[in-house]
């Protein structure tokens, strides 16, 4: 089902094959651009990706910040690309987002074990195509540290 059927503004510019409900949720988060993320867990190719749903703009800002920390290498071109993406999105937000952004990400394999074992990356972002998401649920997965040793 294409999200165009649910969009009173009309069809998007490209065909969309992802979950229209997830796309609507991502679009809402992108529009609000709040620092407080919504807890979410995605299934992508058999891997669970769990964390806080964040906006495209917050993702790009975080990437630019990380690039600024690595001043040893010239990353001006990459920073400019992230800045252009932020500016373009703020000028004319797309009707249906292509990517989902998850902050404070945790990965789990099919057995439920964290990958790598016991790891959690606070402030680390994950970006994936909405069309690649097999399923999702609101809420984050957490494991008891004793179970993952």
C-alpha beads as a LAMMPS data file, in Angstrom:
LAMMPS data file: protein, C-alpha beads

149 atoms
148 bonds

1 atom types
1 bond types

-500.0 500.0 xlo xhi
-500.0 500.0 ylo yhi
-500.0 500.0 zlo zhi

Masses

1 110.0

Atoms # bond

1 1 1 0.000 0.000 0.000
2 1 1 1.407 3.366 -0.892
3 1 1 1.290 6.273 1.550
4 1 1 -0.069 8.571 -1.164
5 1 1 -3.503 7.123 -0.427
6 1 1 -3.219 8.522 3.116
7 1 1 -1.712 11.898 2.239
8 1 1 -4.212 14.711 1.691
9 1 1 -1.393 16.782 0.168
10 1 1 -1.213 14.380 -2.770
11 1 1 1.192 11.778 -4.117
12 1 1 4.881 11.812 -3.392
13 1 1 7.450 12.344 -6.111
14 1 1 8.719 8.758 -6.053
15 1 1 7.095 5.384 -5.505
16 1 1 7.214 4.339 -1.862
17 1 1 7.261 0.704 -0.796
18 1 1 7.729 1.062 2.965
19 1 1 5.244 0.944 5.819
20 1 1 3.092 4.099 5.559
21 1 1 2.445 4.134 9.319
22 1 1 6.175 4.054 10.105
23 1 1 6.781 6.716 7.442
24 1 1 4.094 8.910 9.027
25 1 1 5.689 8.481 12.450
26 1 1 9.134 9.370 11.075
27 1 1 7.682 12.359 9.227
28 1 1 6.096 13.578 12.480
29 1 1 9.382 13.233 14.382
30 1 1 11.237 15.000 11.548
31 1 1 8.734 17.866 11.661
32 1 1 8.942 18.312 15.439
33 1 1 12.765 18.012 15.572
34 1 1 12.735 17.567 19.336
35 1 1 15.672 16.405 21.427
36 1 1 13.467 13.820 23.137
37 1 1 13.309 10.702 21.005
38 1 1 10.475 8.216 20.829
39 1 1 11.446 4.675 21.896
40 1 1 11.323 2.264 18.959
41 1 1 12.574 -1.167 17.916
42 1 1 12.950 -2.056 14.237
43 1 1 13.534 -5.414 12.581
44 1 1 15.905 -5.065 9.637
45 1 1 17.163 -8.179 7.877
46 1 1 16.786 -10.319 11.004
47 1 1 18.573 -7.843 13.281
48 1 1 16.721 -5.832 15.916
49 1 1 17.674 -2.150 16.042
50 1 1 16.463 -0.496 19.237
51 1 1 16.776 3.041 20.569
52 1 1 15.189 6.474 20.304
53 1 1 13.611 7.604 17.046
54 1 1 15.229 10.905 16.129
55 1 1 14.755 13.517 13.448
56 1 1 16.734 13.781 10.245
57 1 1 17.953 17.210 11.311
58 1 1 19.144 15.965 14.724
59 1 1 20.939 13.068 12.979
60 1 1 22.693 15.441 10.582
61 1 1 23.664 17.799 13.414
62 1 1 25.125 14.879 15.384
63 1 1 27.099 13.739 12.339
64 1 1 28.440 17.258 11.786
65 1 1 29.448 17.446 15.457
66 1 1 31.341 14.133 15.190
67 1 1 33.057 15.319 12.017
68 1 1 34.103 18.518 13.777
69 1 1 35.731 16.433 16.533
70 1 1 37.990 14.744 13.974
71 1 1 39.779 17.928 12.930
72 1 1 42.897 16.019 11.852
73 1 1 41.295 15.137 8.535
74 1 1 39.740 17.581 6.136
75 1 1 36.063 16.737 6.247
76 1 1 34.746 20.079 5.006
77 1 1 33.145 18.463 1.951
78 1 1 31.318 15.882 4.043
79 1 1 30.205 18.522 6.559
80 1 1 28.931 20.639 3.666
81 1 1 26.881 17.677 2.397
82 1 1 25.275 17.181 5.822
83 1 1 24.610 20.935 6.098
84 1 1 23.021 20.965 2.616
85 1 1 20.783 18.054 3.650
86 1 1 19.651 19.928 6.774
87 1 1 19.041 23.127 4.805
88 1 1 17.099 21.318 2.066
89 1 1 14.909 19.511 4.585
90 1 1 14.178 22.692 6.518
91 1 1 13.341 24.583 3.298
92 1 1 11.015 21.926 1.867
93 1 1 10.445 18.834 4.010
94 1 1 9.724 15.762 1.910
95 1 1 6.215 14.334 2.098
96 1 1 7.487 10.811 2.761
97 1 1 10.874 10.331 4.403
98 1 1 13.246 7.756 2.943
99 1 1 15.310 7.152 6.074
100 1 1 14.702 6.391 9.723
101 1 1 17.194 7.632 12.336
102 1 1 17.710 5.904 15.693
103 1 1 19.802 7.385 18.510
104 1 1 21.360 5.540 21.478
105 1 1 21.170 2.429 19.361
106 1 1 21.363 -1.187 20.512
107 1 1 21.546 -4.169 18.176
108 1 1 20.187 -7.644 18.926
109 1 1 20.528 -10.832 16.894
110 1 1 17.804 -13.423 16.269
111 1 1 18.544 -15.134 19.602
112 1 1 17.979 -11.900 21.519
113 1 1 21.642 -11.400 22.408
114 1 1 23.033 -7.897 22.081
115 1 1 25.545 -7.419 19.286
116 1 1 28.302 -7.124 20.245
117 1 1 27.567 -8.694 23.573
118 1 1 26.743 -6.247 26.320
119 1 1 27.371 -3.174 24.164
120 1 1 25.291 -0.030 24.162
121 1 1 26.322 3.092 22.301
122 1 1 24.847 6.179 23.936
123 1 1 24.744 9.126 21.561
124 1 1 25.499 6.893 18.564
125 1 1 23.071 7.136 15.675
126 1 1 21.929 4.511 13.165
127 1 1 20.382 5.418 9.801
128 1 1 18.481 2.985 7.604
129 1 1 16.063 3.037 4.694
130 1 1 12.428 2.865 5.759
131 1 1 11.780 0.478 2.874
132 1 1 14.317 -1.970 4.393
133 1 1 12.428 -2.214 7.702
134 1 1 10.654 -5.575 7.991
135 1 1 8.713 -4.700 11.135
136 1 1 8.703 -2.376 14.117
137 1 1 7.228 -1.706 17.526
138 1 1 7.161 1.234 19.875
139 1 1 9.410 0.750 22.883
140 1 1 13.060 -0.127 23.388
141 1 1 14.534 -3.538 24.060
142 1 1 16.579 -3.759 27.205
143 1 1 18.439 -6.690 28.625
144 1 1 19.504 -7.537 32.119
145 1 1 23.290 -7.160 32.190
146 1 1 23.556 -10.505 34.010
147 1 1 21.834 -12.286 31.109
148 1 1 24.249 -10.964 28.496
149 1 1 27.584 -12.041 29.921

Bonds

1 1 1 2
2 1 2 3
3 1 3 4
4 1 4 5
5 1 5 6
6 1 6 7
7 1 7 8
8 1 8 9
9 1 9 10
10 1 10 11
11 1 11 12
12 1 12 13
13 1 13 14
14 1 14 15
15 1 15 16
16 1 16 17
17 1 17 18
18 1 18 19
19 1 19 20
20 1 20 21
21 1 21 22
22 1 22 23
23 1 23 24
24 1 24 25
25 1 25 26
26 1 26 27
27 1 27 28
28 1 28 29
29 1 29 30
30 1 30 31
31 1 31 32
32 1 32 33
33 1 33 34
34 1 34 35
35 1 35 36
36 1 36 37
37 1 37 38
38 1 38 39
39 1 39 40
40 1 40 41
41 1 41 42
42 1 42 43
43 1 43 44
44 1 44 45
45 1 45 46
46 1 46 47
47 1 47 48
48 1 48 49
49 1 49 50
50 1 50 51
51 1 51 52
52 1 52 53
53 1 53 54
54 1 54 55
55 1 55 56
56 1 56 57
57 1 57 58
58 1 58 59
59 1 59 60
60 1 60 61
61 1 61 62
62 1 62 63
63 1 63 64
64 1 64 65
65 1 65 66
66 1 66 67
67 1 67 68
68 1 68 69
69 1 69 70
70 1 70 71
71 1 71 72
72 1 72 73
73 1 73 74
74 1 74 75
75 1 75 76
76 1 76 77
77 1 77 78
78 1 78 79
79 1 79 80
80 1 80 81
81 1 81 82
82 1 82 83
83 1 83 84
84 1 84 85
85 1 85 86
86 1 86 87
87 1 87 88
88 1 88 89
89 1 89 90
90 1 90 91
91 1 91 92
92 1 92 93
93 1 93 94
94 1 94 95
95 1 95 96
96 1 96 97
97 1 97 98
98 1 98 99
99 1 99 100
100 1 100 101
101 1 101 102
102 1 102 103
103 1 103 104
104 1 104 105
105 1 105 106
106 1 106 107
107 1 107 108
108 1 108 109
109 1 109 110
110 1 110 111
111 1 111 112
112 1 112 113
113 1 113 114
114 1 114 115
115 1 115 116
116 1 116 117
117 1 117 118
118 1 118 119
119 1 119 120
120 1 120 121
121 1 121 122
122 1 122 123
123 1 123 124
124 1 124 125
125 1 125 126
126 1 126 127
127 1 127 128
128 1 128 129
129 1 129 130
130 1 130 131
131 1 131 132
132 1 132 133
133 1 133 134
134 1 134 135
135 1 135 136
136 1 136 137
137 1 137 138
138 1 138 139
139 1 139 140
140 1 140 141
141 1 141 142
142 1 142 143
143 1 143 144
144 1 144 145
145 1 145 146
146 1 146 147
147 1 147 148
148 1 148 149
